[in-house]
Amino acid sequence: MTLKIRKLSHWYASEDQKLYEDVDLTFEAGKFYSIVGESGSGKTTLLSFLAGLDVPRQGDITVDGVSIYQIGLTKYRQKYVSTIYQAYNLLNTMTVYQNIETALAITKSSHLGDKKYILSTLERVGISREQAKLPVRKLSGGEQQRVAIVRALLVDARIVAADEPTGNLDHTNSQLIVDLFKELASEHGKTVIMITHDQQLAGQADIQIKLKQNHFVVDNQV
Ligand SMILES: Nc1ncnc2c1ncn2[C@@H]1O[C@H](COP(=O)(O)OP(=O)(O)OP(=O)(O)O)[C@@H](O)[C@H]1O
């Protein structure tokens, strides 16, 4: 699956102050992308377009040549994209296991009800069977983010869009999250797109996308 941005331009207050103009970008399946750039340069805005949460002023976004606006944004969000944020967006009063089951039910994932697979995937990222029964609020920040990533892995969505997923984590946990992203891309064939301020983490992506004065520069690492 190929995700493409074509001739995308956007501005908020006035057309004279464009955030970016005529941007073309291609995201391939099985690749891990990082997006970097100064604060306020438009990283989150771009990710919100890719995640189908917002619509650019001009331009198109396509999956395998079909416009996501033709697919319909509700269907696109449900079928194609999984989002991860700095705040883990888990349901605090539900258990770890229930959080994952709920996401699988909403997205009609093929893994729904496969308890053995869900628990073994959690175990692989260091969340034990006992922890899976706990309300998520009892887990540490790093553990909660790993649960959010397991959720992104188990839903069938081909695109993982993450906005500063390591923003609240220490170095060890941040590295663990980046390792999981690499695996989501290389072993599960997903397109992983991560915004980060951490240059050391950004440099580990297959491809770095840098936002520079109204346009994006692609730095291919491979
Ligand atoms: N809904 C909005 N209405 C008006 N201006 C907005 C809106 N959302 C973002 N902006 C502005 O657009 C610019 C880009 O914001 P965006 O959040 O995309 O940047 P960013 O690169 O993700 O920043 P940061 O690294 O600080 O999170 C900023 O100047 C911001 O103030």
PDBQT file of the ligand as one rigid body, heavy atoms in Angstrom, charges set to zero:
ROOT
HETATM    1  N1  LIG A 301      -6.450  25.108  14.485  1.00  0.00    +0.000 N 
HETATM    2  C1  LIG A 301      -5.548  26.051  14.280  1.00  0.00    +0.000 A 
HETATM    3  N2  LIG A 301      -5.903  27.327  14.044  1.00  0.00    +0.000 NA
HETATM    4  C2  LIG A 301      -4.971  28.293  13.804  1.00  0.00    +0.000 A 
HETATM    5  N3  LIG A 301      -3.646  28.078  13.804  1.00  0.00    +0.000 NA
HETATM    6  C3  LIG A 301      -3.232  26.831  14.059  1.00  0.00    +0.000 A 
HETATM    7  C4  LIG A 301      -4.141  25.747  14.310  1.00  0.00    +0.000 A 
HETATM    8  N4  LIG A 301      -3.422  24.618  14.518  1.00  0.00    +0.000 NA
HETATM    9  C5  LIG A 301      -2.122  24.973  14.406  1.00  0.00    +0.000 A 
HETATM   10  N5  LIG A 301      -2.001  26.290  14.131  1.00  0.00    +0.000 N 
HETATM   11  C6  LIG A 301      -0.733  27.011  13.913  1.00  0.00    +0.000 C 
HETATM   12  O1  LIG A 301      -0.073  26.431  12.789  1.00  0.00    +0.000 OA
HETATM   13  C7  LIG A 301       1.320  26.306  13.034  1.00  0.00    +0.000 C 
HETATM   14  C8  LIG A 301       1.751  24.849  12.940  1.00  0.00    +0.000 C 
HETATM   15  O2  LIG A 301       1.237  24.102  14.045  1.00  0.00    +0.000 OA
HETATM   16  P1  LIG A 301       1.580  22.560  14.280  1.00  0.00    +0.000 P 
HETATM   17  O3  LIG A 301       0.969  22.160  15.557  1.00  0.00    +0.000 OA
HETATM   18  O4  LIG A 301       1.241  21.794  13.058  1.00  0.00    +0.000 OA
HETATM   19  O5  LIG A 301       3.189  22.630  14.417  1.00  0.00    +0.000 OA
HETATM   20  P2  LIG A 301       4.218  21.559  14.995  1.00  0.00    +0.000 P 
HETATM   21  O6  LIG A 301       5.386  21.574  14.057  1.00  0.00    +0.000 OA
HETATM   22  O7  LIG A 301       3.562  20.272  15.203  1.00  0.00    +0.000 OA
HETATM   23  O8  LIG A 301       4.631  22.214  16.365  1.00  0.00    +0.000 OA
HETATM   24  P3  LIG A 301       5.163  21.563  17.767  1.00  0.00    +0.000 P 
HETATM   25  O9  LIG A 301       6.468  20.927  17.438  1.00  0.00    +0.000 OA
HETATM   26  O10 LIG A 301       5.311  22.745  18.653  1.00  0.00    +0.000 OA
HETATM   27  O11 LIG A 301       4.098  20.600  18.209  1.00  0.00    +0.000 OA
HETATM   28  C9  LIG A 301       1.573  26.948  14.384  1.00  0.00    +0.000 C 
HETATM   29  O12 LIG A 301       1.972  28.274  14.190  1.00  0.00    +0.000 OA
HETATM   30  C10 LIG A 301       0.203  26.874  15.073  1.00  0.00    +0.000 C 
HETATM   31  O13 LIG A 301       0.053  27.910  16.000  1.00  0.00    +0.000 OA
ENDROOT
TORSDOF 0
